[in-house]
Each structure stands twice: as C-alpha cells, then as structure tokens.
Amino acid sequence: MGDYSDHAKKSFQDSNTGAGAGSNTRKKVDVTFDLASADRVAGKAQPKKAASSSTSKAQAIASLAAADTVTAETAAAGGQNAASQAVATPAAASATSSNLVLGRGIDVGTANLVSSGQDSSGNVHINIQRNAFIDIDCDDYTRNMLTRLNVQYVVVNGKMVVVGDPAFELANIFNRDTRRPMKHGMISPDENDALPIERMLLENLLGQPSQAGEACYFSIPAEPIDADMNVVYHQGIFGGMLKSLGYTPKPLIEGHAVVFSELSEDDFTGIGISCGGGMFNVCVAYKSIPALSFSTTRGGDWIDRNVANVLGISSSRACGLKEKGINLANPQGREQEAVQIYYRNLISYTLQNIKERFENSSDMPAFPAPVSIVCSGGTSLIEGFIEVFQEEYDKINFPLEIKEIRHAEDPLYSVSKGCLVAALSEGC
C-alpha cells in the first residue's frame, strides 16, 4: 500500500501532461467563480451503442436498448475517470448542445455525474465527471504546478478549487480526502461550497440547452430505508439548478432508469440495482411499472470508509486501492481481503432488504416467469462483483425465481441512458 502515492502521482502526471496520441490540452481557468469561464474540455470517445430518436416511450426505450454507437467523453477539468478505463476509448470529436436532438439525461451520482444526449445522426454522447473537488492554497507555486500539468481550476473564496479526476489524483498524492458536493446520494449538508461547485459541474457537463425549456431527466434516489432522510430537498435543489441552466427538469428514480436502460428484452420486468458511491438503489418492476423501489445509504463510499478505518488510511486512498485492481473472487493480501469483506457484506445487506420488503408487501404483482437482476453503477465495476453477488444470492431463500444475475451493458452509463430514454420518449 505504501507505493500507492507514487502510483497516483505518476498516473496524475501521465494523464495531465498531454503526452501520447489523441491527448487533449485542457484550459486553465483562474476566476472568481465565473461559470461561463469554466470551459468544457473535449475528452475520450467510446464506441458502444447507436440509438435513433423516437416519439413514443416504447420506441425510445427499444431504440436505445438496441443501440450501436455511444460516444463517451470526459467532461471539463480533464482526466480519464478510473471507472471509464474499463473499456478502450479511442479519440473522437466532442458533441456540442447545438447538434444534439432535444432531450437530455443525467445521472446525478455521489461519485460520478454522467450526462447523455443523442445527436442528429443517432449516436448517443456520454459526458462523465467525477463528482468531487479539492481546495488548495492559492499561491504562485501551486498555480504554476497546475498550469504546467494542464489542470483546470477555479478560485472560490480565495482558494484554488480543482474538480473531477485531477482532484482525486491530487488527494492521493497529498494523502487527503476529496471533498464531495454529495453525501449518501444527496446534496451534502456538510459542504458550504456544495451548491456552487455542483452547479458548475452540471453546466460543464450539459452546456446550454438546444432550445429553452428542453427536457432533462435527472436521477434521484428512492426513499432510503435505513436513514431518516427524504429526497424532497435534494430533488428541489437539482431541479432548480437545471431550470436555471434553461432546462425543464424531470426526476426519475435511479433503479427505474436501470430498468428502462437494460430490461427491454424482458418486457421491462425484473430487478434493476444502481450500485452507487453513496447509495444502492433498487427497483423491482413489472412491465416497466415499479412494484417496489427503495434505497440504502450504503454504497462505495461506505466500503471506502470502513476499509480506510481498518487499514489506517484515507478514504481516497482506500478508493484508489479498489480502482488499482482487485478481484473480489480472489483477493490477495490483507488490504484486498478487507475490500472483499465489505463488498460481500453490502451485497448481502441489499439482497436481504429486497427479500424482506418483497415478502412484507401485500400488493406485489405475480411474476409468471423467472426474472433478471441487473447491476449497474461504478461500485459494481470491480472484478468479481457478479461472482460474489451470485454467492450471496445462493445463501438466502429469495422470494423470486431468478434466471440470471448480470452486469448492465455499460454499468457506468446505465442510469444516464435510462434518463435519456425517458427524455426522448416525450418527443420534445
């Protein structure tokens, strides 16, 4: 574990020096929170699935579910998101709001923000940004270092603020925790700078609407079952931010978005689970209608905090340990075993809660055939996740017959894609 700081430092330098084919030069911004000055940066592209626009919900869902090409881009503040490195990303041109058809989707996650839109050629464009920031003393040395490394920053309240992936890498170098605008899947009450930072990130990701009032579906968590909190304030805050950018905001529960995105071949019947940084969101749906939706306040951050606790390291370093490469089905050494123990506990906790709520519900529909469990989200990307999930499922008497447990086709983009399906279905 002692070499992780060096690994992070080298990764940070490699990803920000502009070396190599297809690299992009990021612009530095030194402003007193002038949102217009926070330039968007062209990122990486990822061939995935094509989609054609449609005017009915069924057509829109089927269109995106059977797609051919998706372009993934890393949004402003640069850097390649660690989770997005799971798939090769050849360089491609970034889409602008002006050539996207009407209707946008955005996954508002604790760990990542992911926006999606469809261009006039039928390609789906994905922008992704790590939902984190770090503040650094505003001095000439640090300013020159960030400039030399092509790292974008803004000045907020006399501090230089670095957002996105570079913030995560800097936190590992300096053995600090990143700051999060969100906590447990909702806007953080502990961060005074959360709202202006989050608004800046949203503007960088989405840009301006193609026309005033363009529909933008954004993900919200279902009501949590293990915390005394509700989503009313969170939904209102993000709805207000999107409205101030010129969009018509429309909320969609995360697990329901996974169903829209991943279960078209099953008549939108099954279980969608969004495995996020702050929460796990679950939706049991029958023919696209949610029969059961809930969230828990345990997610990737919960794993990081507990691993950091038992290993005596920072949460950012614990997160970096996960992303450096671990196979949950075959952990090596004390550190990897700690990660596996907490992953296994979280998966078991989620399955037990689905089981209990399903059994205690009096109006659950009858499912005539076995259904699928589809897992999406950055926390599910770790190698061996599905194997461990299957092992924990086999330990309990689950109330539904399950035909398969699988990953979403694009786990990191699934919720955003489901939100886009909903937006395109309006035919706006």
Secondary structure, DSSP 8 states (H G I E B T S, - for coil): -TTHHHHHHHHHHHHHS--STT---------BS-GGGS-----B-----B----SSHHHHHHHHHT-S-EEEEE-TT----TGGGGS---B-----GGGEEEEEEEEE-SSEEEEEEEETTSBEEEEEEES-EEEEE--HHHHHHHHHTT---EEETTEEEEESHHHHHHHHHTT---B-SEETTEE-TT-TTHHHHHHHHHHHHH-S-SSTTEEEEEEE---BSSSS--SHHHHHHHHHHHHHTTEEEEEEEHHHHHHHHH-GGGTT-EEEEEE-SS-EEEEEEETTEEEEEEEES-SHHHHHHHHHHHHT--HHHHHHHHHH--BTTS--HHHHHHHHHHHHHHHHHHHHHHHHHHHH-SS-----S-EEEEEESGGG-SBTHHHHHHHHHHTS--SS-EEEEEE-SSTTTHHHHHHHHHHHHTT-
